[in-house]
Amino acid sequence: MGKCLICWESCVDTPFAEKARDWCLKHVGVTGHTGFQLSAFEFFDAILTDHPSVNDTPPT
């Protein structure tokens, strides 16, 4: 998410940081505001591959 720290306007939530960054850059061009907060989340699944419960081998 991109949010202007001057007027607090923000872009629509998007899973892509590039789209939020593009919104910030367009907002600069329209308003001249230069302070932004950019935050992103990345979701993932983790799989243990060196744990005894996965492959019956001693952990390293």
C-alpha positions in Angstrom: 0.0 0.0 0.0 1.2 3.5 -0.8 0.1 6.4 1.4 0.9 10.1 1.1 2.3 11.5 4.4 1.2 15.0 3.4 -2.5 14.6 2.6 -3.0 11.0 3.8 -4.5 9.9 0.5 -3.6 6.3 -0.3 -3.8 4.0 -3.3 -6.1 1.0 -3.6 -4.6 -2.1 -1.9 -2.6 -4.2 -4.3 -0.5 -7.4 -3.8 2.2 -5.8 -6.0 4.6 -3.2 -4.5 5.4 -1.9 -8.0 1.8 -0.8 -8.4 1.8 1.0 -5.1 5.1 2.7 -5.9 3.7 3.8 -9.3 0.7 5.4 -7.6 3.1 7.3 -5.3 5.1 8.6 -8.3 1.9 9.6 -10.1 0.7 11.4 -6.9 4.0 13.3 -6.8 3.3 14.5 -10.4 -0.3 15.6 -9.6 0.3 17.2 -6.1 4.0 17.8 -5.7 3.9 15.9 -2.4 7.1 14.0 -1.8 6.6 12.1 1.5 5.2 8.5 1.3 4.9 5.4 3.3 5.1 2.2 1.2 4.3 -1.1 2.9 3.9 -4.6 1.4 3.2 -8.0 2.7 4.4 -11.2 1.2 2.7 -14.5 2.0 4.4 -17.8 1.6 4.3 -21.4 2.9 7.4 -22.9 4.5 8.4 -26.5 4.4 11.0 -27.9 6.8 13.4 -30.1 4.8 16.1 -30.9 7.4 13.9 -31.7 10.4 13.5 -35.3 11.7 9.7 -35.0 11.5 9.9 -34.5 7.7 12.5 -37.0 6.5 13.6 -39.1 9.5 17.1 -37.8 9.6 18.9 -36.0 12.4 18.7 -32.2 12.2 21.8 -30.3 11.0 
